[in-house]
């Protein structure tokens, strides 16, 4: 069972992560960029023979300084087999370089008890800084839904208040639509970037977890959402993306086609709301998405 004080004060080592231009391009390929090998906007992220390339996808920040499966450690009190990815966000303070060394500092920022039988949420932040200059590059926020850990606050009343729910995505005719077909081998490509959880690569493990076959990493779907936003609203210029948020509502199976429906927010210029639908199942897999664009 979760002990609030232990988990809230969980100590993470500072993670040093050196990455190369090849790592940068491999990440972009794992998001499916290059499916049209004549698209110069895609080639800017995956071909280093073009002057000024490769460019780094902003969501590369989610895999840099990856802390590993720390929630699996017994001391966390988390029922690890029952966790699912809830929400993800990035704030870009400056564009990521295509290669370099970063320092990642993690901290748990919120633990919310939803009640017995209703689970809990655990939110932790990562700050990425350039090792050489000390400049803050990105802030990443990751929220996990711990389905088996509701009711922990009954012991001492210790819990954080629930965060306000994200704004719902509009309905009606979108201002922009992009359809991206995922690759059958996409999870096998993406796992080379960070997360080696066998749920994404071993059929028997996926079946044991209740899925008919391995599922795509949620963070890969998040990166594909970034790809759709950049292509539609940012002229494929990564420096135009200031922040990106989404809520995960269903898993994606490699090979499915994702339809991104995007809406310009008239009340907040420079903000785009979006959802993603797996067309083969007519199922929303990302919802309440928000992207803030830099001026």
C-alpha positions in Angstrom: 0.0 0.0 0.0 1.1 3.5 -0.7 2.6 5.5 2.2 2.1 9.1 1.3 5.2 10.6 2.9 7.5 7.9 1.6 6.3 8.2 -2.0 6.0 12.0 -1.9 9.7 12.2 -0.8 11.0 9.5 -3.1 14.6 10.2 -3.9 15.7 10.0 -7.5 19.3 10.1 -8.6 20.2 12.8 -11.0 20.3 11.0 -14.4 23.0 12.0 -16.9 22.1 11.2 -20.5 24.4 11.6 -23.4 22.6 11.3 -26.8 23.8 11.5 -30.4 22.4 12.7 -33.7 21.7 9.1 -34.5 19.6 8.8 -31.3 17.7 11.9 -32.4 17.0 10.5 -35.8 16.2 7.0 -34.5 13.5 8.6 -32.2 11.9 10.4 -35.1 11.9 7.2 -37.2 10.2 5.4 -34.2 7.4 8.0 -34.5 6.9 7.0 -38.2 8.6 10.0 -39.7 9.9 9.2 -43.1 6.8 7.3 -44.2 6.9 9.6 -47.2 10.6 9.7 -48.0 10.2 12.6 -50.4 8.6 14.9 -47.8 11.3 17.5 -47.0 9.6 18.5 -43.8 9.9 14.9 -42.5 13.4 14.5 -43.8 14.6 17.5 -41.7 14.1 15.2 -38.6 15.7 12.0 -40.0 18.3 13.0 -42.6 21.5 14.6 -41.4 22.8 15.3 -44.9 20.6 18.4 -45.3 22.2 21.6 -44.0 21.0 22.4 -40.5 19.6 18.9 -39.8 18.6 16.8 -38.1 16.1 18.7 -36.0 15.0 17.2 -32.7 11.4 16.4 -32.1 10.2 18.3 -29.0 8.8 15.0 -27.5 12.3 13.6 -27.5 12.3 15.2 -24.1 10.1 12.4 -22.7 12.8 9.7 -23.3 15.9 11.7 -22.4 16.8 10.9 -18.8 14.3 8.1 -18.6 14.1 7.0 -14.9 13.3 3.4 -15.6 10.5 1.4 -14.0 11.0 3.0 -10.6 7.4 2.4 -9.6 8.2 -1.3 -9.6 10.4 -0.9 -6.6 8.7 -2.4 -3.5 9.4 0.7 -1.4 7.0 2.8 -3.5 4.0 0.7 -2.2 2.5 0.9 -5.7 0.7 -2.2 -7.1 2.8 -2.0 -10.3 1.0 -4.6 -12.5 -2.2 -2.4 -12.2 -0.7 0.9 -13.3 -1.7 2.6 -16.6 -0.5 5.8 -18.1 -2.9 8.6 -17.4 -1.6 12.0 -18.7 1.5 13.5 -20.2 2.7 17.0 -20.8 5.8 18.8 -21.9 6.8 22.5 -21.7 9.6 23.5 -24.0 11.8 26.2 -22.6 14.1 26.2 -25.6 14.5 23.8 -28.6 16.4 20.6 -27.9 19.7 20.2 -29.6 20.1 17.3 -31.9 22.9 15.9 -29.7 24.3 16.6 -26.3 24.4 15.7 -22.7 21.5 16.5 -20.4 20.8 16.1 -16.7 17.4 14.9 -15.6 16.0 15.7 -12.2 12.8 14.0 -11.1 10.4 14.6 -8.2 7.0 13.4 -7.2 4.6 16.4 -7.1 1.2 14.9 -6.4 -0.4 11.8 -5.0 -4.2 11.7 -5.1 -6.4 9.1 -3.4 -9.6 8.6 -5.4 -11.0 6.3 -2.8 -11.3 2.5 -2.2 -11.8 0.6 -5.4 -11.2 3.8 -7.5 -7.5 3.9 -7.6 -5.0 6.7 -7.1 -2.9 9.0 -9.3 0.8 9.7 -9.0 2.2 12.7 -10.8 5.9 13.3 -11.1 8.0 16.0 -13.0 11.3 15.8 -14.8 13.4 18.9 -15.5 15.9 18.5 -18.3 19.0 20.8 -18.2 21.9 21.1 -20.5 24.9 19.7 -18.7 27.4 22.3 -20.1 25.4 25.5 -19.9 22.9 24.6 -17.1 20.1 26.0 -19.3 16.6 24.5 -18.6 15.5 22.8 -21.8 12.2 21.2 -20.9 9.8 20.3 -18.1 8.0 16.9 -18.5 5.0 15.9 -16.3 3.9 12.3 -16.2 0.7 11.1 -14.4 0.1 7.4 -13.7 -3.2 6.0 -12.7 -2.5 3.4 -10.0 -5.7 1.3 -10.3 -4.9 -0.9 -7.3 -4.0 1.8 -4.8 -7.2 3.6 -3.9 -8.0 4.0 -0.2 -4.4 4.5 1.1 -5.3 7.8 2.8 -7.7 6.0 5.2 -4.7 5.3 7.4 -3.7 8.9 8.1 -5.7 11.2 5.9 -2.7 12.1 3.8 -3.5 12.8 0.2 -3.2 15.7 -2.3 -6.2 17.5 -3.6 -7.5 16.5 -7.0 -6.2 18.6 -9.9 -8.9 20.3 -12.0 -9.9 18.2 -15.0 -8.4 19.3 -18.3 -10.7 21.2 -20.7 -12.7 19.0 -23.0 -11.9 18.9 -26.7 -14.6 20.6 -28.8 -17.0 18.8 -31.0 -18.0 19.7 -34.5 -16.0 20.2 -37.7 -12.3 20.4 -36.9 -10.0 23.1 -38.1 -7.4 20.6 -39.1 -7.3 16.8 -39.6 -4.4 14.5 -40.1 -4.5 10.7 -40.5 -1.3 8.8 -39.7 -1.1 5.1 -40.1 1.1 3.5 -37.5 3.5 0.8 -38.4 3.1 -2.9 -37.6 6.6 -2.9 -36.0 6.3 0.6 -34.4 6.4 -0.6 -30.8 9.5 -2.7 -31.6 11.1 0.5 -33.0 10.0 2.7 -30.2 11.3 0.4 -27.5 14.8 1.0 -28.8 14.5 4.6 -27.6 13.8 3.9 -23.9 11.0 1.7 -22.6 11.7 -2.0 -22.9 8.4 -3.1 -21.1 7.6 -6.6 -22.7 3.9 -5.5 -22.8 5.0 -3.8 -26.1 7.0 -6.6 -27.6 6.0 -10.1 -26.3 2.6 -11.5 -27.3 2.3 -13.8 -24.3 2.9 -10.9 -21.9 0.3 -8.8 -23.7 -2.3 -11.6 -23.5 -1.6 -12.1 -19.8 -2.3 -8.4 -19.3 -5.6 -8.7 -21.1 -4.7 -7.5 -24.6 -5.0 -9.6 -27.8 -1.5 -8.6 -28.8 1.3 -6.1 -27.8 0.2 -2.5 -27.6 1.9 0.7 -28.7 3.7 2.8 -26.0 1.5 5.6 -24.9 4.5 8.0 -25.2 4.9 6.9 -28.8 1.3 8.0 -29.5 2.1 11.2 -27.7 5.0 11.7 -30.0 2.9 11.0 -33.0 0.5 13.7 -31.7 3.4 16.1 -31.6 4.2 15.2 -35.2 0.6 16.0 -36.3 0.6 19.3 -34.5 4.0 20.4 -35.9 3.0 19.4 -39.5 -0.4 21.1 -39.3 0.2 24.3 -37.2 4.0 24.8 -37.0 5.3 24.4 -40.5 7.3 21.5 -39.1 9.4 23.9 -37.0 9.9 22.4 -33.6 10.7 25.8 -32.0 7.1 26.8 -32.6 5.8 24.3 -30.0 5.7 25.7 -26.5 3.8 23.0 -24.7 1.8 19.8 -25.4 -0.6 17.9 -23.1 -2.9 14.9 -23.5 -4.9 12.4 -21.6 -4.6 8.7 -22.6 -8.0 7.1 -22.9 -7.4 3.8 -24.7 -4.4 1.8 -26.0 -3.3 1.8 -29.6 -2.4 -1.4 -31.5 0.5 -1.1 -33.9 -0.8 -0.9 -37.5 -3.9 1.2 -36.6 -4.6 4.5 -38.3 -4.8 7.5 -36.0 -7.0 10.4 -37.0 -6.1 13.7 -35.3 -8.9 16.2 -35.0 -7.6 19.6 -34.2 -9.4 22.8 -33.2 -8.0 26.4 -33.0 -9.1 28.0 -29.7 -10.6 31.3 -30.6 -10.6 32.4 -26.9 -6.9 31.6 -26.5 -4.9 32.5 -29.7 -2.1 30.1 -30.3 -3.8 27.2 -28.6 -4.9 24.1 -30.4 -7.2 21.5 -28.8 -7.1 17.9 -30.2 -8.1 14.3 -29.9 -6.9 11.1 -31.6 -9.2 8.4 -32.8 -8.1 4.8 -33.8 -10.2 4.6 -37.0 -10.3 0.8 -37.2 -12.1 0.7 -33.9 -13.7 4.1 -34.0 -12.3 4.6 -30.5 -10.8 7.8 -29.0 -7.3 7.0 -27.7 -6.1 10.5 -26.8 -8.5 13.2 -25.5 -8.5 16.7 -24.0 -5.3 17.4 -25.9 -3.9 21.0 -25.8 -0.9 22.5 -27.7 0.4 25.9 -27.0 2.3 27.5 -29.9 5.1 30.0 -29.6 4.6 33.3 -31.3 
